[in-house]
Every structure is written in structure tokens, then in C-alpha cells.
Amino acid sequence: MRNKIKDYSQLAKLRLSSTVVFSALVGYLLAADEIDFKILLMLLIGGFMVVASSNGFNQVYERNTDKLMDRTKERPMPAGRMATSEGLLFSSILGLIGMIILYYINVKSAMFGAAALILYAAVYTPLKTVSPIAVFVGAFPGAIPFMLGWVAATDHFGIEAGTLFAIQFLWQFPHFWAIAWLLDEDYKKAGIRMLPSGLKDKRSAFQAMLYTIWLIPVSILPFAFPYFGIESKLILSPIGAVLILLMGIFLYKKSALLLKNCDQNSAKKLMFGSLIYLPVVQIIYVLDKYLLQ
């Protein structure tokens, strides 16, 4: 039983799913005037199930290519511990229950959840062996959770939800390209193409830095809304804006280092830098709302 639970946890990518759901939690806290713990619990459970379902479908589809890579060959299906039908059934049940839970929050939440699942499992996953554009496509479902929290709290998609979406959308490029740089040799064994130029070169590193540069102004966009006459519930104080700007400079330096050196060590620093950047920025947003406004 312990081994079976471990296999299901691997299929759902438990740690990754929990991290993604954290974005939905932050989005909800930023949007809610009063916290409805029933809605919040439904968001966390439903969102987790949809993300876990997407990860499961991804592994069902990639079960043969996973056998070729060192980091994935011990997953349940390529290792022969789980039948494809079992993985498919598990993922389908998770996805269906998750969608039902999100539907009970509001219809928009269910629609965005469904869009994330379909784009990730049916579009991004097959594209990974076709073209590096898969990263661009995969950034759409990957950016939905931050926005989903806002939509769950407000039943509304506007400039606030769009801004949260844009932050997580742009963040994914330096994050995933750093990972792709580190795992390039392993990916090539399975014919997976993730780096924008297809190589660990300055063109790929420049793309990672370029998206980091775009991320910096987008992350502090709510601070500028009042100056452009834009009415928004998503507000950022001067202190919050400065802290987020400093985080942007921190991430930019990591991406510039990769462009300068084009080596594994710099890619690792960018990857860890991106892992620090997003949750810290999200926490700054929450603290800014509840303590500084």
C-alpha cells in the first residue's frame, strides 16, 4: 500500500501540484474582501486535482519517452509498476472531480481549469518532441493558477486577473529554459526540444534574459495603474513596488550571468533564482495588501 501511494504521488507530481496550488491561494487572498473558507478549500482541492490530473495525463502520454531519460525512467509506468489504463483512470477521475469542485465555485473557474488541463495534456505535451514552441504553449496553462484564485474569489476576469496571469506567464520562460539547459542531454535522449535555439548557446540564454526583462515592469504594473487612470482592486504600494523591483533585478542578474557564461552552473543559479523569485513576489503582494495598504 505504501508503494502504491508513492506511485500515485509520483503520477500526480505531488510537490509540483502543491506549488502550483500556492499560486491559486495567493490569487484568492489578493482578490477576497472577506475570506470564505469554504470557497478557499474548494479552490485548493479542486485546483490541486486538476493540476495532478494534468501531470498524470502527461505521464501517460510520455510513458515511452520517459523510459529513455534518467530522471524519469523510474516513474510508475515506464518502470512497469503501473499499467497505462490505471494511470489513465486515475488521472481521469482526478480531473473530473476537480472540475466539478471548481464548477461549484463558479463557471469561470471551471472553464479556466478545463482550459489549463486541455492545453497542458493535449497540446503542450505532444509539442515537446516537435518544437521549442511547446514552452510558449505550456506557459498558458502554467499561468492560469495565479489568475484562477482571483476568478474564484470574484467570478470576474479583468485587468487584475490578467496582470496576475501575465506575471506567472513571463516568469515561466527563464524558469523552464534554465531547467531545459540543465537537462538538455537527458531531453535529447527522448527527442524533447525545449531550448529556444535548440542549443545551449547565447541565443537561448538571451531569450531567457529577454523574458526576465519583460517580467520586471509587468510585476510592478499595479503600482502604475492609478497614474494611468486605471481602476483596479489590485494595488501595490511604493514599498511593495520597490521590493518587487529588487526581486526583478535579482532574477535579471541570474539571467545575465547565464548569457555571459553559458554554463551549467549559471543555469542552475537561474533555476534556483526563479524558484525563489515567484513565491517571494507573491508573498510581497499579500503582505502589501494586508499590512501596507
N, C-alpha and C positions, 0 to 999 in steps of 0.2 A: 504494500500500500504506500509506504514511504517513497519508493522508487517511482511509482505511478504518479504520485502527486508532484514529484520532482520533474517528471517528464511533461506533465501538463503545465507546470510553471515555466519550463523552457519553451514550450509551444506558444504560450501567451506572452513570453518575454516579460516576466513579472516586473523586473526593475524598470525597464523602459516604459512599460504601460503606466506604472506608478508615477514616473517622472512627467509623462505627458499629461496625466490627470492633474498634476500640480498646477499646470498652466491654466486648466479649466477652473480650478479652485480660485486662483488669483483673479482671473477674469470675472468670476462671480462676486468676489469681495469688492472689486473695484466698481461694480455696477449696482450692487444692492444698497438700497437706502436702509432697509432692515433685513437682517439675515433670517431667512426662512430655512430652518434646519432640515425640514422635510425635503424641500426642493434641492438644497445643497447635497443631501445624502443621495438623492436620486441622480443628481448630476454626476457625482463621483462614481457611483456604482455603474450607472448606465454608460458613462464615458469610458470607464475602465474596461467594461465588457466589449464595447465597440472597438477600442484600440487593441485589446487582446485578441479579438476575433480577426482583425486585420493582420496581426502578426501571425496568427495561426494559418490563415489562408496563404500568406506569403510563404510559409514553410512548406505547405502542401505543394504549392506550385514549384518551389525551388528544391524539392527533396532530392532530385538527381544531381543538380549542380552543387548542392550542399555537400555531397559526398566527396567532391573534388577539392574542397577547401579545408585547411587545417582547423580554422576557427569554428567551422560549422559541421564537420563530419561526425561529431558525437551528439548532434541533435537527435531527438527521438526517432524520426522517420528515416533519415539516412543511416543511422546506426542499427536500424531494424528492430527497435524496441516498440514501435507503434505503427500500425497499419495506416495506409493513406486514408482509408474510409473512416477510421477512428478520428484521425486529425481533422478530416473534413466535417464530420458530425459534430465534434467538439467546437470547432470554430463557428459552424452554422448556428448552433444553439446559443453560444455566447452572443453572436451578432444579433440574433432575433430578439433575445431577452433585452439586450442593451438598447436596441431600437425602440422596443415597447416602452421601456422605462423613460427614455428621452421624449417619446411622444406624449407621455403623461405630464411632462413638464410643460411643453408647448410644441406645436407642429414645426416651428422653425428649427428648434433644437434637433428634432428627429431628422429633418431634411438635411441639415449640415452634417449630422452624424452619418447618415447614409452616404452623402457625397464623399466624406472622408474615407469611409470603408471601401466604396467602389473605386475611387481614384487610386487608393493605395494598393488594393489587392488585384484589381483588374486592369489597371493602366500602368502605374509605376513599376510594379513587379515584373511584368513581361518586358518592359522597355529597358531594364537594367542590362540585358545582354545585347541590346540593339544599338543604343546611342547614349552618350552622356547627358542628353536632354532629359533622361529619367530623373536626374536630380532636380531639375526645374519642375517637372510634373509632380514629383514626390513632395516638393515643398508646399504644395497647395493643401493636401490632407494633413501634412505635418503642422501647418499653421492654424488649422481650424480650432484645436482645443482652447487656445487663449481667447479666441473670439467666442467660442461656444459658451464659456462661462458667462460672458456679458449677455448673450442672447437668452440663456436660460433664466437670468435674473430679470430681464426687461421685456422679453418677447419682441425685441426690436433690433434690426440691423441698421446702423447708421455710421456716422463718421467715427464714433468711439470704437465700435466693434471692428470697423475697417482698419483703424490705426493699430489695434492690438494684433490683428491678423498680419498687417504689414511688418510689424516688429519681428514676429516669430518667423515669418516667411523669409525675410532677408537674412536673419541670423543663421538659418539652416545651411546657407551656401558655404561660408567659411568653416562651419562645424563639420559638415559632411565631406567637404573636399579635403579637410585635414585628415579625417578618418580614411578616406579613399587613398590619400597619399601613403599613409602608414600601412595600409592593407593591399596596396596595388599588386604586389606579386601574387598574393593569395587570390585576389579577384580575377587576375588574368588566367589562373588555372581553370576557372569556371566560365571564362569568356565574358565576365562582367566589366562594363565600361562605365566608370564613374567620373574620372578626372576630365575637366572640360576640354583639354587638348589631347587627351588620351595618354599623356606622358607626365612624368614628374619633372616638369620644367618650369621656366619662368612664366610661360603663358598661363598655366594652371594656377600658379602662385599669384599672378597678377589678378586673375578673376576672383580669387578668394579675398584679396585685399580690396578690390573694387566694390564688392558687395558689403564688405565691412565699412567702407567709407559711406556708402548709401545708408547703412543701418544707423549711423550716428545721428544725423538730423531727424530721421524718422522716429527714433526712440524718444526724442525730446519734443516732438511735434505738439503734444497737448499744451506745452508751455506757451507756444506761439499762437494757439487758437484765438485767445482774446484780442491779440494785436491785429488779427485779420478779420475781426468781427464775426468769428465762428462761434456759435453757441454749442457748448458741449458739456456733458456731465463728467467727462474725463478731463481732469485738471491736474496740472503739475506746478508745484511751487518753484520759486527760484532755487531754493536749496536742493529740492529733488532733481531739478534740471541739471544743476552743476554736478551732482553726484553721478547721475546717469551719463553725463558728458565725460566725466573722468573714466567711467567704465568703458565707454566707447573708445577713448584714447588708449586705454589698457589693451583692448582687443585689437585695435589698429596696429599697435606696436608688435603684437604677436604675428599678425598677418604680414607686416612689413619685414619682419625677421625671416619669415619663410621665403618671401620674394628675394631677399638678399642672399640667403644661404642655400635654399632649395635642397634641404637635407631632412632626414628623418627626425632628428632632434627638434628642429624648428617646427615641423609638422605636429609633433607631439605637444609642444608648448602651445601651439594654436588650438589644438583639440581641447586640451585641459583649460585653456583660457576661455574658450567658447562655453565649456561646461560650467565655468564659474560665472560668466557674463549673464546668461539668461536668467537663472534664478535670482541672482543678486539684483538685477534690474527690476524684476517682478516684485521682489520684496521691497525695494525702494518705492515703487509705485504704491504698494499697500500702506507702508508706513507713512508715506507722504499724505495719503488720503486721511488716515485715521489720527495722525499726530501733528501734521504741519498745516492742515487747512482749517 
